[in-house]
Every structure is written in structure tokens, then in C-alpha cells.
Amino acid sequence: MQERDKFKNFVIMRTDRIGEVLLSTVAVDSIRKAYPGARVTFVTSEYSRDIVEGREDVEEVITVDTANKDKWLLRSVRLSGLLRKKRFDTAIILNPHKLLHTACFLAGIARRVGYDRKWGFLLNKKVSDERARGEKHEIEYTMDLLRGLGIDTTAPDPRMVIDGAAEKFIKDLLGKMKIYPDRALIIIHPGSSNPAKMWPGKHYADLIRRIKSVLDCHIAMIGDETEKGLVKGVINEAGVDILDFSGMFDIKKLAAFLKKAGLFIGNDTGPMHMAAAIGVPVVAIFGRNIPGVSPVRWRPWGEKHAVLHESPGCDPCLDTACPYDYKCMRAVKVDAVLGAAMRILSKRQ
């Protein structure tokens, strides 16, 4: 029996936010290709569950809360009991966390692969975590980690399954609102959980006015419940016809809605990565002068997208403690975003 034939039951772990989890799904495709017939389970957060659920190549999705530090060791022991019952032979931990490392160790999983951080001594196949250097894309770092399992292939594209019920919901909704495919649909997401990632709302308003002045199109704005006020503020300032879908969609419905777009414009967020994975061209706006959060590492994956990033020379960048009102974001001009958007749209006509 070859070494590769011994391993048939994999668990992949990535328990943070939707963009990171989506990019990490390339591990599923890579394992399936290298280990035909293998069983793959994915451990993620409840928040990001819908990114993975519904894939035909994932046998089961398990959720765990690694953001909560309370009683983490007890919760790790409980998770280890569940993992032991599943009889995994390989664990791939893509976001280092002592809860996950401990659970895999206590479960007796034979191969425990990950980064040498946060109790990395509990792993038996590990690499130094160099991702903060931002020298390559997050997907490429994942592929580097998989080489420890003998998987040495070209990185696949991340992908997201579009849920059938969600697709019907969006089709019916757009029909009721008389949003038809004969006019381009541009989806804009102005929000972020991190204020250091947010392009100013007045810039979005100006951008939307200028797009509408030269293009007969639908413009729709999205955001979660916490971003409804932001979206309404942009709409009020723009003073033109804009569709407000903020707070309306869960992840599955958002994916189905994004699929209808001809272009996505937004900050460095999970919906940006979702749009790119679904095949929608993206104009992504980045800030911060920190290698580990730069577009090199977190840009939308693929060749048809545009990334705008200006460094005003702050050294060091203080991220959310910025004393300059995030001038890196303000340095990205409306003219530049408009130009990128029009170039992409012209190629699709």
C-alpha cells in the first residue's frame, strides 16, 4: 500500500470570517484531486457555515466558536470527542488556534497539519507562518501548506455553490422589482466591520452619481443589518435612483444575488471575495500600508478584476488607531474607481 492510500478521511479547519473561509475552500478541491474517493469534512464558524454548506464534495460541516475565549479548553476537549468519533486520519488547520490544535491532538488524528503558532507544538506537520509578510496571495499560502501532504498542484479557483432555493428567491424578487437583464446591474458594498477598510461614503455617492450620468444601469447597494444606516446615508447623498438591499440577505441569498451582477464595487470584505468566486468582475478598494493585509495577499482572486490601493507614506501604519482619518482610503480617488469600472464594463458589452 502506498503512503497516499493510507489517508482517506480529512478534516479541514477554518473558523474565521467568510472571505477567509471562502479562499480556504481551495483545499477541498485540491484534496479531492490528490486523494480521489477521500471523505472531506469542514470545520468552520456558524457565521461562515453557509460558505461551505451545500458543496457536493464536503461530507459534513461542523461549527465551532473560536472567537469566544471563555472555557476554551473545555470546549476543545468536547470537540476532540466529536473528532475522535469521526476517525479522521488527517487534520488541516488553516487558521492557527490553540483550541483547534488541542482538539486535533486529543482526538489522536495521525496527521495534524498547520502553522507553527498558537500551540503549534501539538502539530506533527507544520510550517512557519510567514503570511504577515504579505508576499503572496492567501490561496498561495494555503497551497504551500498542502505541499506538506504531497499536494503540489496549481491552485484551483475558490468556488461557492449557489443554493437553488436562494436562486429562486432572487429571481422572483428581481422580477417583482422589474430588474431585468437588459440593463447592467452594478452591486456596491460600502461597508466593512473594520473602519480602516472603508472608502468614504461621500466618495461612493459621487461615484454612483457619475456612473448613472453616463450609463443606463441598475445600481444596487448591499450591507448587513449593521450597515443599513451607512447605505441609506450614501443613497441620500447620491440623490439618484438606487436600489437598497441592505439587511435583506443571508449568505446564500447574497451569493445568488451577486451572480446577477455585471460588476461588483466595494471594499476588502467577504462579499468582495464572494463576487469574485462566483465569476463577477470586481473593483476592489484597499487601504492600509501593512504587508499582511495588502492586496498582494487579499486581492480578489483572478485576472479580470481591478484593485485600487494608494499608500500615503504612513510608516508605520497604525491600522484602526490611525490618527489621520484613514487618509489612505481617501487617497483612492473617484476618478480612478470610475475609470476601472468603465473599463471592465466596456469589455463585457
Secondary structure as UniProt FT lines:
FT   HELIX           3..6
FT   STRAND          9..13
FT   HELIX           18..24
FT   HELIX           26..34
FT   TURN            36..37
FT   STRAND          39..44
FT   TURN            46..48
FT   HELIX           49..52
FT   TURN            53..54
FT   TURN            56..57
FT   STRAND          60..63
FT   TURN            70..71
FT   HELIX           72..86
FT   STRAND          90..93
FT   HELIX           98..106
FT   TURN            107..108
FT   STRAND          111..115
FT   HELIX           120..122
FT   STRAND          125..127
FT   HELIX           131..133
FT   HELIX           138..146
FT   HELIX           147..149
FT   HELIX           164..176
FT   TURN            177..178
FT   TURN            181..182
FT   STRAND          184..189
FT   HELIX           195..197
FT   HELIX           201..214
FT   STRAND          217..221
FT   HELIX           225..227
FT   HELIX           228..238
FT   STRAND          243..244
FT   TURN            246..247
FT   HELIX           251..258
FT   TURN            259..260
FT   STRAND          263..267
FT   HELIX           270..278
FT   STRAND          282..286
FT   HELIX           291..293
FT   HELIX           295..298
FT   STRAND          306..309
FT   HELIX           319..321
FT   HELIX           327..330
FT   HELIX           334..347
//
